[in-house]
Amino acid sequence: MIQLLFIVIFTEAAMIALLLFKTPLRKLVIMALDRLKRGRGPLMVKTIAGTLVVVLSSSVYSMINIQKRGNEDGGVVNPTDQVLMAKHLLEATLMGAVLFLALMIDRLHHYIRELRIRRKSMEAVKKQMRGSEDVKTASSVETKYMEERASKLREEVVRLESELKSKHKAVGAAEANVSALRKQSEGFLLEYDRLLEENQNLRNQLQSVDRTFSRSASKKNTLSILENMLLKK
């Protein structure tokens, strides 16, 4: 058992050395530990650790019993108890070293995984920051373009306002001309009505004159006829 414990200790020391230094074998060790912590691996490790703890407790208990027997014999320990004491002490020391190194391997693996996760998160944050910088650059370019477009639109608005003012003035002048023409047309209409009335009056006067003339003409014809008749007699 002591040889097995030495082999386990050397194996664990080699794994710790591989985990501490960045070598190509480090990835293999990390992958092996990742697989070991999946499925039934944690249960097996806990079972082995519990067994070692029980054996360690048994060795410590045996050492305590040997020490008690020596005290009961007046502080004299026989050679057999000395050998057993040394054996149990060595086994307890080796098992304690195995448990301690296993705990070290577990913590190193945990910290290495945390470091990898932190690095990945930092890379993602850096990529996000680069993307945000690119977005800021694109947004600044777009902002400049929008500002230029806004300035052009302002100039266009000013030009349109000036044109609108000039058109308002032209419309005002046209409205003034229209009102003047309307007044003038109203005057023309009044004059036309007056002329129509005068024309009608003149026609009436002409008709009365024609009637009078026709009457006088008929009278003259009658007189001429009577004169001719008298002359014939």
Secondary structure, DSSP 4 states (H G I P E B T S, - for coil): -HHHHHHHHHHHHHHHHHHHS--HHHHHHHHHHHHHTSTTHHHHHHHHHHHHHHHHHHHHHHHHHHHHHHHHTTS---HHHHHHHHHHHHHHHHHHHHHHHHHHHHHHHHHHHHHHHHHHHHHHHHHHHHHHHHHHHHHHHHHHHHHHHHHHHHHHHHHHHHHHHHHHHHHHHHHHHHHHHHHHHHHHHHHHHHHHHHHHHHHHHHHHHHHHHHHHHHHHHHHHHHHHHHHH-
